Amino acid sequence: MFHSSDTGMIVNAQPGSEKDEEPPGSRAEVTFDDFHERLSSPIPSDHVSPLISNTSKSFKQKTTHFRKTFFPGVTEKEWNDWRWQAQNCITRPEHLKRFLSMSVEEEAYFARSMSELPLKITPYYMSLLVGLESNHPLRKTVVPTIHEWFKAPCEENDPLNEESQSPVHGLVHRYPDRVLLLVLDFCATYCRYCTRSRVVGKGTIHPQKSRLEKAIDYIRNTPTVRDVLLSGGDPLLLSDERLEWILKQLRQIPHVEIIRIGTKVPSVLPQRITPKLVRMLKKYHPLWMSLHFIHPAECNDASQKACKLLAEAGIPLGSQTVLLKGVNDSVETMKALVQSLMKMRVRPYYLYQCDLVSGTSHFRTTVQKGIDIIRGLRGHTSGYAVPNYVIDAPGGGGKIPVTPNYILEHATDGLTLSNYADQHFHYPEPLDRSDARCPMEAPYV
């Protein structure tokens, strides 16, 4: 492979192969000895996100201290280049131990061979973890433990049955009017509860044009599809050029009304949200973005600035949060998260019950816990801040909303309702007009 001098992309250089882009660092081997030498070529200014210059003093001090301590040869400009971040992810246990004191459960995991889900943490996200205990919510979500080796009877590698609903490799058609297009299988950081842990980081869903063209042809030949969600992996790990090629192809299909991008980049790699990227995305409206935030500690100055750039480009932002035991399974934590998201102009959209993925039983709460959290939010924060609590039905049944029961009784004359404060109210049902007795002689106009 080689680094293209004009784009900074990593591309295949094998004879006779398509020169297809790979996500930065998808195959690169990271060693701590050469961190300060990884990017020898100049970084174009429009590839750098303006995250640090306007951040609060405390956040800047923390990230600067982390960079100088663990990456002493790396400049601030390199640190804020998303490609440097992606190429220098922490991917091996010996790397991890340079930043964190490993717990017994973490050490036990690495004593065996790695599970199917690789280890990968961006330097930026690691800067949020340093100094945290092993039971801290953020650390739990990205650092593997021995619990991943235990598979409950109800768990599956493909719990949502995506493979059987894929008419084309890397495309899932579950609902009549929308499809999920998996553009690649690499992420900036791997969440340990990932629904697609069976495929991410494996290189089996490659962003090569020949594969994507087949998926786009399917969409073009299926006129019922009006909504396309780009996911993976993380679509924003593609270069601006490759991502724009996909968006342009989809925009040329008359029946595609909405394009959405699912990404965790603003929380784990906010440097990726650059003015150059945003200028490109603006050309393909109506474009929506589903972000993945799971804890208020992710809502810092860096992620806030990334979301600001996206929001000011007219991109509606919604957050899809997974309910995780010991991470965000309390009303207090969830309230802090949704209110932080609202301040970042991100609408809390979905709260997911954790999928039945192999090795994730230690993350799952009871469904009643999720119902209690929604009830604890309703009436105690803005209605916009209350997400829809859903279960993605096992076997590919789709998302099913689960809500608290506010209807205590439904009689012929009306309903008895309970509000957020557990007060009860009677709401009358409409009368049959033939039975109505109205004192007015003329219709009300």
Order of alpha helices (4+ residues) and beta strands (2+ residues): beta-beta-beta-alpha-alpha-alpha-alpha-alpha-alpha-alpha-beta-beta-alpha-beta-alpha-beta-alpha-alpha-beta-alpha-beta-alpha-beta-alpha-beta-beta-beta-beta-beta
